[in-house]
């Protein structure tokens, strides 16, 4: 059966695909076997390297949980600040007034072009020189500052692009019934654009969670990944076990975040289904007066 996108495969193509699939499976099995034997030879799969994660609580209470707590703290603070800040700058870039649009564009493009690690290092230096923040709290402040400045600029572009994807007739129809520009943005454009923007926003939130590890690598911020290094040294160089556990935790966090966003997106789409109600003149008057 043919499709608009491709033609149906013939006998030769089917045989070739079967052979390629078999070769790939064999090659993948060989790579996995090589990884297994290498780890086994180096003693990384011995039970002694893994038992502290399953038979006791010391590794979790001393290393993993404090690091996870710092990771979540930095990520949550960054998200809480970056989301509204990005929305403000994204909307500002769509302003009809050049004195609003141009400065917002300069700020967004400037911080979007700088690596987030450079922003973290710069933030640490600023807090050390010009603030009374204690040396223990400076890494957290620097990590949050870098994540907010970079991700707010990226989120601003996501918001701007999401609004621009909407048909121009949406704005024109709202203005035709007397809504002001602010009301058009708040009541018409943003609610519709949120659903379209949600996957990109969630992807950026996942980036925020993972980028907290940069603070541990450079700024001595005691987050989850840096705790794996300390834990590995304490338990006799069980590097594979420690980083595997940390990787699983990161996967679980990001999977939960993605799953929640998918559920929220479905709810938003269901809520936008038309009920067939017809607005009367009084309803339009109330919307204009809002």
C-alpha positions, -999 to +999 in steps of 0.1 A: +000+000+000+014+034-010+012+066+011+015+103+004+049+103+022+064+071+008+059+042-016+053+007-004+084-014-001+091-042-025+105-077-018+142-065-021+137-035+002+120-057+028+148-082+027+174-054+030+156-039+060+154-073+077+192-078+071+200-043+084+178-048+114+195-081+122+230-065+118+220-036+141+207-060+168+238-081+167+261-050+169+240-036+198+243-069+216+280-070+211+284-034+224+263-043+255+283-074+261+316-055+258+303-029+283+292-057+307+324-076+306+345-045+310+326-034+341+327-069+354+365-072+350+370-039+368+348-050+397+322-023+391+293-048+392+302-064+424+274-063+451+298-045+475+297-015+451+258-014+451+247-027+485+248+007+503+219+019+481+197-011+489+206-022+524+210+010+543+201+047+545+235+063+550+242+069+514+207+084+509+206+106+540+242+118+539+248+123+502+219+118+478+190+136+496+210+168+505+223+170+469+188+164+455+173+190+479+198+216+467+192+207+431+154+210+435+158+243+454+179+259+427+156+246+400+123+256+416+136+291+424+149+295+389+116+284+374+095+306+396+115+337+386+123+328+350+088+320+338+071+353+346+102+373+336+104+355+303+067+361+297+071+398+304+101+402+280+084+380+254+053+402+254+074+434+255+092+423+223+058+424+206+050+459+217+040+485+192+062+510+211+099+510+200+110+523+234+096+491+249+103+466+221+140+476+214+154+475+249+135+442+256+150+427+224+185+438+234+183+423+268+169+390+255+195+387+227+223+396+251+216+370+278+206+344+253+240+346+236+261+341+268+267+306+281+249+299+313+281+289+330+296+323+323+266+339+339+269+317+370+306+326+374+298+363+368+270+361+394+293+346+419+318+374+415+292+400+418+277+385+450+312+382+465+321+419+457+289+438+460+267+420+484+266+407+520+255+372+510+275+347+530+301+325+513+280+294+520+250+309+501+268+325+472+269+293+450+231+289+453+226+326+445+250+325+416+234+293+401+199+307+403+211+340+388+227+324+359+198+300+352+172+329+355+191+353+332+197+327+305+164+307+306+142+338+310+157+351+277+150+317+260+115+316+275+109+351+262+115+339+226+093+309+232+064+331+244+069+355+215+070+327+189+039+311+205+019+343+202+031+350+167+019+315+155-017+325+162-037+338+132-038+376+129-075+374+127-077+366+164-064+400+173-084+418+147-117+402+158-110+410+195-102+446+186-133+448+164-156+442+195-138+469+214-111+451+234-080+471+243-045+458+234-038+446+269-072+428+270-065+412+237-032+398+250-045+387+283-079+373+273-074+361+237-038+355+227-020+342+258-047+316+267-045+301+232-007+303+229-001+285+262-010+251+248+012+256+218+041+268+239+038+241+266+061+214+250+089+240+244+085+254+279+087+220+295+118+212+275+134+244+289+123+235+324+141+201+320+172+220+309+170+241+341+170+210+362+200+195+344+220+228+343+221+230+381+249+205+378+271+232+363+271+249+397+284+218+413+311+213+387+325+248+389+311+268+418+312+241+445+275+241+447+265+209+467+239+197+442+230+161+433+257+154+407+285+168+429+273+146+457+279+116+435+316+124+433+319+127+471+299+095+476+320+076+451+352+084+469+338+076+503+325+041+493+357+030+476+355+043+440+320+029+432+318+054+404+295+034+381+270+027+409+269+062+423+264+079+389+239+053+378+217+060+409+221+098+403+212+093+366+181+074+375+170+101+399+174+128+371+154+106+347+126+102+373+125+140+379+124+149+343+099+122+334+076+133+362+079+169+349+072+158+313+042+136+323+027+165+343+030+188+313+014+163+290-015+159+315-018+197+317-017+201+280-046+175+276-066+194+302-061+227+285-071+213+251-102+197+266-111+230+283-109+248+250-135+227+232-165+247+222-196+243+242-218+257+215-228+287+236-236+319+218-225+352+234-249+380+234-245+418+235-244+419+273-216+393+274-195+414+250-201+445+270-189+427+301-157+416+283-150+451+271-155+465+306-132+439+322 
